[in-house]
Amino acid sequence: MTLLISDIESLRSAIGQRVRFQNVVFEIIEILEDGPSFVLQNCEEHTSIQPDQHGEAHRRVPQTMTLPVLMTTDGSLDTDGMAIELLLK
């Protein structure tokens, strides 16, 4: 599967796409325009503990991370350079 990323609007079409990164399945939940970067959310484990407004931990939430977007010379997503695998929707 090839994802063309000629502009930010076409990048936004990747929101909801699942990818495999470091042998873990993540979902693209946001696009950061400055960079640009993908914000990924772990679909497999809820390992981060989220504190409430008083700093007390009460629940586990999915891990999130930011991954810079790399492009090939033809304007498509450089999945090899990013070390990700696009999964079928």
Residue frames as qw, qx, qy, qz and C-alpha x, y, z in Angstrom:
[[0.000, 0.891, 0.454, 0.000, 0.00, 0.00, 0.00],
 [0.434, 0.167, 0.012, 0.885, 1.39, 3.42, -0.96],
 [0.129, -0.852, -0.431, 0.267, 0.36, 6.61, 0.79],
 [0.407, 0.519, 0.121, 0.742, 1.05, 9.82, -1.12],
 [0.385, -0.713, -0.369, 0.455, 1.84, 12.73, 1.17],
 [0.408, 0.475, 0.219, 0.748, 2.11, 15.72, -1.13],
 [0.121, -0.533, 0.107, -0.831, 0.47, 18.04, 1.43],
 [0.160, -0.134, 0.722, -0.659, -0.88, 18.14, 4.98],
 [0.711, 0.089, 0.102, -0.690, -4.46, 17.47, 3.87],
 [0.803, 0.220, -0.520, -0.192, -3.43, 14.23, 2.19],
 [0.244, 0.265, -0.809, 0.465, -1.47, 13.34, 5.34],
 [0.466, -0.114, 0.440, -0.759, -4.66, 13.75, 7.36],
 [0.823, 0.102, -0.320, -0.457, -6.18, 10.90, 5.34],
 [0.525, 0.229, -0.787, 0.230, -3.78, 8.62, 7.25],
 [0.343, -0.271, 0.549, -0.713, -5.58, 9.29, 10.55],
 [0.857, -0.015, 0.234, -0.459, -7.11, 5.99, 11.64],
 [0.756, 0.437, -0.487, -0.027, -4.56, 3.96, 9.66],
 [0.828, -0.507, 0.240, 0.023, -2.90, 1.17, 11.63],
 [0.489, 0.695, -0.513, 0.120, 0.84, 0.62, 11.36],
 [0.917, -0.312, -0.115, 0.221, 3.33, -1.83, 12.81],
 [0.198, 0.821, -0.379, 0.378, 6.32, -0.10, 14.43],
 [0.020, -0.479, 0.790, -0.381, 8.92, -2.03, 16.44],
 [0.301, -0.108, -0.945, -0.063, 6.66, -5.13, 16.29],
 [0.082, 0.422, 0.663, -0.613, 3.78, -3.29, 17.99],
 [0.123, 0.588, 0.635, 0.486, 0.52, -2.24, 16.30],
 [0.083, -0.384, -0.256, 0.883, -0.21, 1.49, 16.55],
 [0.275, 0.756, 0.569, 0.169, -2.99, 3.67, 15.16],
 [0.260, 0.186, 0.066, 0.945, -2.25, 7.10, 13.67],
 [0.130, -0.705, -0.651, 0.249, -4.42, 9.40, 15.80],
 [0.024, 0.944, 0.097, -0.314, -3.13, 12.85, 14.78],
 [0.679, 0.439, 0.100, 0.580, -0.88, 14.68, 12.33],
 [0.331, -0.768, -0.046, 0.546, 1.43, 17.40, 13.64],
 [0.546, 0.825, 0.105, 0.100, 2.02, 19.92, 10.86],
 [0.058, -0.892, 0.448, -0.020, 5.32, 21.17, 12.27],
 [0.575, -0.374, 0.720, 0.104, 7.69, 18.52, 11.01],
 [0.712, -0.306, -0.072, -0.628, 5.38, 16.87, 9.93],
 [0.007, -0.242, 0.928, -0.284, 4.93, 13.97, 12.35],
 [0.630, -0.311, -0.614, -0.361, 2.48, 11.17, 13.09],
 [0.389, -0.381, 0.589, -0.597, 1.10, 10.80, 16.61],
 [0.577, 0.025, -0.793, -0.193, 0.75, 7.06, 17.21],
 [0.615, -0.388, 0.380, -0.572, -1.34, 5.30, 19.86],
 [0.003, 0.224, -0.974, 0.039, -0.53, 1.77, 20.98],
 [0.706, -0.082, -0.301, -0.637, -3.40, -0.60, 20.08],
 [0.703, 0.029, -0.710, 0.040, -2.12, -3.57, 22.04],
 [0.552, -0.302, -0.605, 0.489, -1.37, -2.58, 25.63],
 [0.215, -0.878, -0.116, -0.411, -2.51, 0.05, 28.09],
 [0.777, -0.115, -0.366, 0.499, 0.74, 0.44, 30.00],
 [0.189, 0.339, -0.197, 0.900, 0.98, 4.15, 30.78],
 [0.259, -0.596, -0.678, 0.343, -0.60, 5.32, 34.02],
 [0.076, 0.594, 0.234, 0.766, -2.49, 8.60, 33.65],
 [0.193, -0.249, -0.580, 0.751, -2.68, 10.92, 36.65],
 [0.006, 0.816, 0.570, 0.096, -5.80, 12.95, 37.39],
 [0.134, 0.852, 0.029, 0.505, -5.81, 16.73, 37.88],
 [0.539, -0.800, 0.213, -0.155, -4.41, 16.23, 41.39],
 [0.199, 0.662, -0.722, 0.030, -1.50, 14.08, 40.20],
 [0.588, -0.197, 0.736, -0.270, -2.92, 10.81, 41.49],
 [0.230, 0.211, -0.832, -0.459, -2.79, 7.81, 39.17],
 [0.627, 0.093, 0.506, -0.584, -6.13, 6.10, 38.65],
 [0.855, 0.390, 0.284, -0.189, -6.16, 4.41, 35.25],
 [0.521, -0.220, 0.616, 0.549, -4.04, 2.88, 32.56],
 [0.506, 0.756, 0.061, -0.411, -4.11, 4.43, 29.08],
 [0.866, 0.377, 0.156, 0.288, -2.57, 3.53, 25.73],
 [0.500, -0.452, 0.223, 0.704, 0.99, 4.69, 25.15],
 [0.491, 0.856, 0.162, -0.009, 1.35, 7.47, 22.57],
 [0.580, -0.365, 0.314, 0.657, 4.43, 8.52, 20.65],
 [0.372, 0.848, -0.053, -0.373, 5.45, 10.92, 17.90],
 [0.731, -0.009, 0.523, 0.438, 7.14, 9.66, 14.74],
 [0.082, 0.611, -0.270, -0.739, 8.60, 12.06, 12.14],
 [0.778, 0.526, 0.315, -0.135, 7.17, 11.60, 8.63],
 [0.296, -0.449, 0.600, 0.593, 9.74, 10.78, 5.96],
 [0.694, 0.609, 0.138, -0.358, 9.01, 11.02, 2.22],
 [0.715, 0.056, 0.501, 0.485, 10.55, 9.41, -0.84],
 [0.145, -0.256, 0.329, 0.897, 11.57, 11.50, -3.85],
 [0.110, -0.314, -0.721, -0.608, 8.25, 10.68, -5.59],
 [0.344, -0.328, 0.091, -0.875, 6.22, 12.12, -2.67],
 [0.793, -0.309, -0.456, -0.260, 5.07, 8.87, -1.08],
 [0.637, -0.692, 0.262, -0.215, 5.54, 7.79, 2.51],
 [0.428, 0.523, -0.722, 0.146, 9.01, 6.30, 3.13],
 [0.871, -0.402, -0.030, -0.282, 7.87, 3.30, 5.19],
 [0.876, 0.099, -0.289, 0.374, 11.31, 1.70, 5.02],
 [0.291, 0.475, -0.306, 0.772, 13.03, 4.83, 6.33],
 [0.470, -0.499, 0.190, -0.703, 10.45, 5.18, 9.09],
 [0.125, 0.147, -0.963, 0.191, 10.64, 1.44, 9.88],
 [0.540, 0.158, 0.490, -0.666, 6.85, 1.06, 9.76],
 [0.039, 0.149, 0.909, 0.388, 4.52, -1.33, 7.99],
 [0.471, 0.006, -0.017, -0.882, 1.12, -0.04, 6.86],
 [0.222, 0.149, 0.950, -0.159, -1.61, -2.50, 7.84],
 [0.123, -0.384, -0.694, -0.597, -4.89, -2.99, 5.99],
 [0.315, -0.160, 0.248, -0.902, -7.80, -0.90, 7.26]]
